[in-house]
Amino acid sequence: MKFKTPQINLYVENLDVSKAFYEKLGFTLTFTATIEDQAVHHELQMDGFTLGIATKDSAREVHGLIPGANSGCELVVWTENTDSAIHYLLKNGAQLLSEPHDFLGHLRSGWIRDPDGNPIQVVCKKKKL
């Protein structure tokens, strides 16, 4: 048995708000699933990675799932400047979890929450002086 093409799906309250948030992060919409002419799932890509966002209602109604709050995983995005990226994301609906800070001697990282509370690590390699 072979598995392939992994992706992460996040269950969200408001599909339009989440889509707009992730597009501002740099993701591009590649697919939309609809039920009765209503969008219930989007797939967005960045650098070959696919992120799915689906409504919590569709997860319950279509699949019998009970999505809850997620704090056991995070999405990681690399950037050129963590501080600027965190500032940009805060202006576009994110909530701060951890101020940007240096670690491991060569990285700078901070954490935000998306509109549904999912944690996102924003990280960059520090420029050498």
MDTraj code that builds the backbone (N, CA, C; nanometers):
import mdtraj as md
import numpy as np

residues = "MET LYS PHE LYS THR PRO GLN ILE ASN LEU TYR VAL GLU ASN LEU ASP VAL SER LYS ALA PHE TYR GLU LYS LEU GLY PHE THR LEU THR PHE THR ALA THR ILE GLU ASP GLN ALA VAL HIS HIS GLU LEU GLN MET ASP GLY PHE THR LEU GLY ILE ALA THR LYS ASP SER ALA ARG GLU VAL HIS GLY LEU ILE PRO GLY ALA ASN SER GLY CYS GLU LEU VAL VAL TRP THR GLU ASN THR ASP SER ALA ILE HIS TYR LEU LEU LYS ASN GLY ALA GLN LEU LEU SER GLU PRO HIS ASP PHE LEU GLY HIS LEU ARG SER GLY TRP ILE ARG ASP PRO ASP GLY ASN PRO ILE GLN VAL VAL CYS LYS LYS LYS LYS LEU".split()
xyz = np.array([
    [0.0843, -0.1173, 0.0000],
    [0.0000, 0.0000, 0.0000],
    [0.0890, 0.1239, 0.0000],
    [0.0523, 0.2204, -0.0832],
    [0.1280, 0.3442, -0.0935],
    [0.0357, 0.4618, -0.0641],
    [0.0829, 0.5541, 0.0179],
    [0.0090, 0.6768, 0.0455],
    [0.0790, 0.7916, -0.0244],
    [0.0034, 0.8959, -0.0605],
    [0.0659, 1.0086, -0.1309],
    [-0.0157, 1.1358, -0.1104],
    [0.0418, 1.2450, -0.1527],
    [-0.0211, 1.3767, -0.1567],
    [-0.0863, 1.4162, -0.0248],
    [-0.0090, 1.4232, 0.0835],
    [-0.0690, 1.4639, 0.2109],
    [-0.1089, 1.6111, 0.2106],
    [-0.2073, 1.6417, 0.2909],
    [-0.2489, 1.7791, 0.3128],
    [-0.3064, 1.7891, 0.4523],
    [-0.3217, 1.9091, 0.4997],
    [-0.3850, 1.9358, 0.6292],
    [-0.5209, 1.9975, 0.6012],
    [-0.6233, 1.9523, 0.6714],
    [-0.7552, 2.0141, 0.6656],
    [-0.7853, 2.0741, 0.8018],
    [-0.8313, 2.1985, 0.8022],
    [-0.8745, 2.2654, 0.9242],
    [-1.0252, 2.2855, 0.9170],
    [-1.0940, 2.2590, 1.0279],
    [-1.2376, 2.2839, 1.0350],
    [-1.2594, 2.4242, 1.0885],
    [-1.3407, 2.5025, 1.0182],
    [-1.3558, 2.6443, 1.0488],
    [-1.5026, 2.6811, 1.0645],
    [-1.5264, 2.7888, 1.1360],
    [-1.6631, 2.8385, 1.1547],
    [-1.7114, 2.9146, 1.0320],
    [-1.6264, 3.0006, 0.9763],
    [-1.6664, 3.0866, 0.8661],
    [-1.5693, 3.0658, 0.7500],
    [-1.6141, 2.9968, 0.6482],
    [-1.5292, 2.9604, 0.5342],
    [-1.4760, 3.0834, 0.4614],
    [-1.5589, 3.1860, 0.4443],
    [-1.5153, 3.3058, 0.3720],
    [-1.4062, 3.3814, 0.4483],
    [-1.4231, 3.3951, 0.5789],
    [-1.3235, 3.4645, 0.6609],
    [-1.1910, 3.3898, 0.6569],
    [-1.1966, 3.2576, 0.6722],
    [-1.0733, 3.1777, 0.6711],
    [-1.0059, 3.1798, 0.5346],
    [-1.0836, 3.1709, 0.4279],
    [-1.0272, 3.1767, 0.2929],
    [-0.9538, 3.3090, 0.2729],
    [-1.0170, 3.4186, 0.3095],
    [-0.9544, 3.5511, 0.2941],
    [-0.8265, 3.5601, 0.3773],
    [-0.8284, 3.5068, 0.4992],
    [-0.7112, 3.5104, 0.5855],
    [-0.5952, 3.4348, 0.5221],
    [-0.6197, 3.3132, 0.4759],
    [-0.5109, 3.2327, 0.4189],
    [-0.4645, 3.2861, 0.2833],
    [-0.5517, 3.3509, 0.2089],
    [-0.5062, 3.4159, 0.0854],
    [-0.4122, 3.5321, 0.1187],
    [-0.4389, 3.6045, 0.2247],
    [-0.3480, 3.7125, 0.2663],
    [-0.2139, 3.6567, 0.3129],
    [-0.2141, 3.5323, 0.3584],
    [-0.0902, 3.4660, 0.3995],
    [-0.0099, 3.4209, 0.2780],
    [-0.0724, 3.4208, 0.1597],
    [-0.0021, 3.3833, 0.0373],
    [-0.0522, 3.2563, -0.0284],
    [-0.1550, 3.1932, 0.0287],
    [-0.2130, 3.0736, -0.0323],
    [-0.3010, 3.1129, -0.1506],
    [-0.3107, 3.0234, -0.2484],
    [-0.3933, 3.0453, -0.3667],
    [-0.5025, 2.9385, -0.3735],
    [-0.6256, 2.9803, -0.3937],
    [-0.7384, 2.8885, -0.4040],
    [-0.7213, 2.7988, -0.5267],
    [-0.7342, 2.6660, -0.5070],
    [-0.7208, 2.5717, -0.6186],
    [-0.8442, 2.4845, -0.6385],
    [-0.9317, 2.4769, -0.5387],
    [-1.0480, 2.3878, -0.5481],
    [-1.1522, 2.4320, -0.4466],
    [-1.2799, 2.4204, -0.4858],
    [-1.3916, 2.4453, -0.3947],
    [-1.4933, 2.3336, -0.4099],
    [-1.5349, 2.2763, -0.2975],
    [-1.6418, 2.1763, -0.2970],
    [-1.7699, 2.2442, -0.2511],
    [-1.8785, 2.2142, -0.3193],
    [-2.0070, 2.2734, -0.2833],
    [-2.1102, 2.1639, -0.2567],
    [-2.2030, 2.1951, -0.1699],
    [-2.3201, 2.1106, -0.1456],
    [-2.4400, 2.2026, -0.1566],
    [-2.5305, 2.1663, -0.2470],
    [-2.6496, 2.2481, -0.2723],
    [-2.6110, 2.3930, -0.3005],
    [-2.5129, 2.4104, -0.3894],
    [-2.4629, 2.5415, -0.4336],
    [-2.4006, 2.6253, -0.3220],
    [-2.3653, 2.5631, -0.2114],
    [-2.3015, 2.6327, -0.0993],
    [-2.1609, 2.5773, -0.0813],
    [-2.0596, 2.6662, -0.0833],
    [-1.9218, 2.6224, -0.0604],
    [-1.9095, 2.5664, 0.0811],
    [-1.8472, 2.4468, 0.0931],
    [-1.8278, 2.3845, 0.2241],
    [-1.6814, 2.3481, 0.2486],
    [-1.5998, 2.3575, 0.1445],
    [-1.4586, 2.3185, 0.1552],
    [-1.3797, 2.3909, 0.0462],
    [-1.2666, 2.4473, 0.0856],
    [-1.1730, 2.5064, -0.0103],
    [-1.0388, 2.4379, 0.0067],
    [-0.9664, 2.4262, -0.1032],
    [-0.8269, 2.3849, -0.0970],
    [-0.7433, 2.4988, -0.1513],
    [-0.6385, 2.5318, -0.0748],
    [-0.5493, 2.6411, -0.1104],
    [-0.4074, 2.5863, -0.1117],
    [-0.3240, 2.6385, -0.2010],
    [-0.1867, 2.5898, -0.2109],
    [-0.0855, 2.7023, -0.1951],
    [0.0299, 2.6622, -0.1410],
    [0.1464, 2.7496, -0.1344],
    [0.2685, 2.6600, -0.1470],
    [0.3524, 2.6879, -0.2443],
    [0.4780, 2.6144, -0.2629],
    [0.4586, 2.4628, -0.2631],
    [0.3531, 2.4154, -0.3275],
    [0.3289, 2.2719, -0.3399],
    [0.2574, 2.2092, -0.2213],
    [0.2305, 2.2863, -0.1172],
    [0.1598, 2.2359, 0.0006],
    [0.0124, 2.2710, -0.0111],
    [-0.0756, 2.1759, 0.0191],
    [-0.2194, 2.1998, 0.0128],
    [-0.2768, 2.2090, 0.1536],
    [-0.3502, 2.3165, 0.1762],
    [-0.4242, 2.3373, 0.2995],
    [-0.5721, 2.3333, 0.2656],
    [-0.6456, 2.2458, 0.3324],
    [-0.7900, 2.2410, 0.3153],
    [-0.8567, 2.3117, 0.4311],
    [-0.9621, 2.3848, 0.4021],
    [-1.0455, 2.4427, 0.5068],
    [-1.1888, 2.4002, 0.4777],
    [-1.2553, 2.3496, 0.5792],
    [-1.3919, 2.3000, 0.5630],
    [-1.4761, 2.3491, 0.6791],
    [-1.6025, 2.3701, 0.6534],
    [-1.6896, 2.4175, 0.7596],
    [-1.7112, 2.3086, 0.8642],
    [-1.7176, 2.3519, 0.9900],
    [-1.7470, 2.2570, 1.0979],
    [-1.8851, 2.1947, 1.0772],
    [-1.9792, 2.2741, 1.0251],
    [-2.1130, 2.2210, 1.0001],
    [-2.1095, 2.1057, 0.9010],
    [-2.0320, 2.1203, 0.7925],
    [-2.0269, 2.0117, 0.6935],
    [-1.9588, 1.8887, 0.7524],
    [-1.8589, 1.9072, 0.8367],
    [-1.7925, 1.7930, 0.9003],
    [-1.8926, 1.7143, 0.9848],
    [-1.9790, 1.7872, 1.0558],
    [-2.0810, 1.7211, 1.1390],
    [-2.1886, 1.6561, 1.0525],
    [-2.2454, 1.7352, 0.9603],
    [-2.3618, 1.6902, 0.8846],
    [-2.3285, 1.5845, 0.7790],
    [-2.2173, 1.5994, 0.7108],
    [-2.1831, 1.5092, 0.6006],
    [-2.1061, 1.3868, 0.6494],
    [-2.0163, 1.4066, 0.7459],
    [-1.9256, 1.2984, 0.7854],
    [-1.9486, 1.2456, 0.9265],
    [-2.0359, 1.3094, 1.0038],
    [-2.0616, 1.2637, 1.1395],
    [-1.9476, 1.2922, 1.2358],
    [-1.8603, 1.3870, 1.2013],
    [-1.7483, 1.4235, 1.2873],
    [-1.7910, 1.5309, 1.3867],
    [-1.7159, 1.5410, 1.4944],
    [-1.7411, 1.6454, 1.5938],
    [-1.6123, 1.7247, 1.6107],
    [-1.5886, 1.8228, 1.5212],
    [-1.4654, 1.9007, 1.5317],
    [-1.4657, 1.9872, 1.6575],
    [-1.3496, 1.9965, 1.7185],
    [-1.3360, 2.0770, 1.8390],
    [-1.2215, 2.1736, 1.8242],
    [-1.1841, 2.2340, 1.9351],
    [-1.0702, 2.3255, 1.9351],
    [-0.9425, 2.2445, 1.9158],
    [-0.8510, 2.2974, 1.8370],
    [-0.7272, 2.2254, 1.8075],
    [-0.6094, 2.2987, 1.8680],
    [-0.5380, 2.2305, 1.9558],
    [-0.4136, 2.2888, 2.0045],
    [-0.3014, 2.1863, 1.9976],
    [-0.3255, 2.0755, 1.9294],
    [-0.2265, 1.9689, 1.9219],
    [-0.1387, 1.9729, 1.7987],
    [-0.1589, 2.0699, 1.7113],
    [-0.0733, 2.0832, 1.5934],
    [-0.0691, 2.2303, 1.5544],
    [0.0204, 2.2603, 1.4613],
    [0.0303, 2.3975, 1.4128],
    [0.0699, 2.3958, 1.2667],
    [0.0372, 2.5019, 1.1987],
    [0.0838, 2.5256, 1.0635],
    [0.2086, 2.6117, 1.0761],
    [0.3121, 2.5814, 0.9986],
    [0.4361, 2.6589, 1.0014],
    [0.4534, 2.7241, 0.8648],
    [0.4813, 2.8546, 0.8636],
    [0.5140, 2.9249, 0.7399],
    [0.6466, 2.9973, 0.7594],
    [0.7316, 2.9859, 0.6602],
    [0.8613, 3.0541, 0.6603],
    [0.8461, 3.1872, 0.5904],
    [0.9220, 3.2851, 0.6357],
    [0.9151, 3.4191, 0.5793],
    [1.0539, 3.4814, 0.5815],
    [1.0666, 3.5971, 0.5238],
    [1.1945, 3.6687, 0.5231],
    [1.2140, 3.7513, 0.6498],
    [1.1024, 3.7955, 0.7121],
    [1.1103, 3.8804, 0.8301],
    [0.9923, 3.8488, 0.9217],
    [1.0205, 3.7763, 1.0287],
    [0.9144, 3.7323, 1.1197],
    [0.8385, 3.8494, 1.1802],
    [0.9106, 3.9512, 1.2256],
    [0.8439, 4.0642, 1.2912],
    [0.7460, 4.1340, 1.1972],
    [0.7891, 4.1601, 1.0747],
    [0.7008, 4.2251, 0.9767],
    [0.5817, 4.1361, 0.9425],
    [0.6066, 4.0075, 0.9277],
    [0.4995, 3.9141, 0.8930],
    [0.3961, 3.9053, 1.0046],
    [0.4416, 3.8975, 1.1287],
    [0.3491, 3.8927, 1.2429],
    [0.2659, 4.0219, 1.2474],
    [0.3303, 4.1359, 1.2302],
    [0.2596, 4.2640, 1.2296],
    [0.1525, 4.2652, 1.1201],
    [0.1879, 4.2202, 1.0001],
    [0.0930, 4.2136, 0.8875],
    [-0.0258, 4.1235, 0.9224],
    [0.0024, 4.0066, 0.9786],
    [-0.1043, 3.9116, 1.0096],
    [-0.1958, 3.9633, 1.1203],
    [-0.1405, 4.0316, 1.2175],
    [-0.2228, 4.0895, 1.3241],
    [-0.3184, 4.1948, 1.2686],
    [-0.2739, 4.2690, 1.1672],
    [-0.3605, 4.3689, 1.1032],
    [-0.4676, 4.3026, 1.0173],
    [-0.4504, 4.1715, 0.9891],
    [-0.5436, 4.1008, 0.9007],
    [-0.6168, 3.9867, 0.9709],
    [-0.6462, 4.0042, 1.0985],
    [-0.7363, 3.9121, 1.1674],
    [-0.6731, 3.8083, 1.2569],
    [-0.5419, 3.8026, 1.2640],
    [-0.4769, 3.7047, 1.3511],
    [-0.4743, 3.7561, 1.4947],
    [-0.4566, 3.6638, 1.5880],
    [-0.4373, 3.6971, 1.7290],
    [-0.2978, 3.6509, 1.7690],
    [-0.2290, 3.7295, 1.8475],
    [-0.0934, 3.6972, 1.8890],
    [-0.0930, 3.5885, 1.9961],
    [-0.0105, 3.4871, 1.9759],
    [0.0122, 3.3838, 2.0770],
    [0.1476, 3.4011, 2.1441],
    [0.2493, 3.4368, 2.0648],
    [0.3845, 3.4514, 2.1178],
    [0.4581, 3.5573, 2.0370],
    [0.5092, 3.6583, 2.1057],
    [0.5860, 3.7638, 2.0395],
    [0.7041, 3.7037, 1.9634],
    [0.7452, 3.7646, 1.8525],
    [0.8658, 3.7179, 1.7834],
    [0.9859, 3.7185, 1.8779],
    [1.0636, 3.6109, 1.8689],
    [1.1816, 3.5973, 1.9542],
    [1.2854, 3.5086, 1.8850],
    [1.4101, 3.5247, 1.9247],
    [1.5197, 3.4453, 1.8684],
    [1.5290, 3.3124, 1.9418],
    [1.5658, 3.2071, 1.8662],
    [1.5943, 3.0787, 1.9292],
    [1.6868, 2.9973, 1.8401],
    [1.7506, 2.9006, 1.9003],
    [1.8486, 2.8136, 1.8347],
    [1.9631, 2.8928, 1.7723],
    [1.9771, 3.0180, 1.8106],
    [2.0884, 3.0984, 1.7638],
    [2.0753, 3.1557, 1.6241],
    [1.9912, 3.0973, 1.5390],
    [1.9844, 3.1440, 1.4003],
    [1.8413, 3.1593, 1.3470],
    [1.7423, 3.1397, 1.4330],
    [1.6039, 3.1504, 1.3887],
    [1.5312, 3.2572, 1.4698],
    [1.4295, 3.3168, 1.4078],
    [1.3412, 3.4114, 1.4767],
    [1.1993, 3.3644, 1.4490],
    [1.1212, 3.3500, 1.5551],
    [0.9896, 3.2905, 1.5401],
    [0.8876, 3.3591, 1.6292],
    [0.7636, 3.3569, 1.5857],
    [0.6504, 3.4039, 1.6635],
    [0.5295, 3.3209, 1.6261],
    [0.4284, 3.3224, 1.7109],
    [0.3077, 3.2448, 1.6849],
    [0.1857, 3.3347, 1.6872],
    [0.0929, 3.3050, 1.5959],
    [-0.0363, 3.3727, 1.5914],
    [-0.1449, 3.2656, 1.5836],
    [-0.2685, 3.3092, 1.6016],
    [-0.3849, 3.2223, 1.5799],
    [-0.4590, 3.2732, 1.4583],
    [-0.5095, 3.1799, 1.3769],
    [-0.5957, 3.2192, 1.2656],
    [-0.7338, 3.2542, 1.3216],
    [-0.8304, 3.2951, 1.2381],
    [-0.9612, 3.3354, 1.2904],
    [-1.0339, 3.2273, 1.3700],
    [-0.9958, 3.0993, 1.3526],
    [-1.0599, 2.9912, 1.4270],
    [-0.9753, 2.9403, 1.5432],
    [-0.8658, 3.0082, 1.5723],
    [-0.7832, 2.9704, 1.6862],
    [-0.6727, 2.8721, 1.6562],
    [-0.6566, 2.8321, 1.5297],
    [-0.5500, 2.7388, 1.4936],
    [-0.4155, 2.8096, 1.5009],
    [-0.3161, 2.7476, 1.5675],
    [-0.1863, 2.8129, 1.5817],
    [-0.1039, 2.8070, 1.4530],
    [-0.0358, 2.9179, 1.4242],
    [0.0534, 2.9273, 1.3092],
    [0.1866, 2.9819, 1.3578],
    [0.2924, 2.9067, 1.3316],
    [0.4274, 2.9539, 1.3627],
    [0.4802, 3.0278, 1.2404],
    [0.5287, 3.1482, 1.2615],
    [0.5889, 3.2295, 1.1554],
    [0.7372, 3.2384, 1.1891],
    [0.8231, 3.1884, 1.1004],
    [0.9644, 3.1735, 1.1328],
    [1.0521, 3.2184, 1.0164],
    [1.1707, 3.2694, 1.0496],
    [1.2699, 3.3042, 0.9479],
    [1.4093, 3.2735, 1.0004],
    [1.5009, 3.2582, 0.9081],
    [1.6406, 3.2491, 0.9445],
    [1.6908, 3.3909, 0.9632],
    [1.7600, 3.4139, 1.0752],
    [1.8124, 3.5473, 1.1009],
    [1.9252, 3.5770, 1.0030],
    [1.9277, 3.7000, 0.9590],
    [2.0344, 3.7421, 0.8675],
    [2.1639, 3.7551, 0.9457],
    [2.2729, 3.7092, 0.8863],
    [2.4032, 3.7203, 0.9506],
    [2.4543, 3.8614, 0.9332],
    [2.5121, 3.9153, 1.0382],
    [2.5646, 4.0522, 1.0344],
    [2.7050, 4.0536, 0.9798],
])
top = md.Topology()
chain = top.add_chain()
for i, resn in enumerate(residues, 1):
    res = top.add_residue(resn, chain, resSeq=i)
    for name in ("N", "CA", "C"):
        top.add_atom(name, md.element.get_by_symbol(name[0]), res)
traj = md.Trajectory(xyz[None], top)
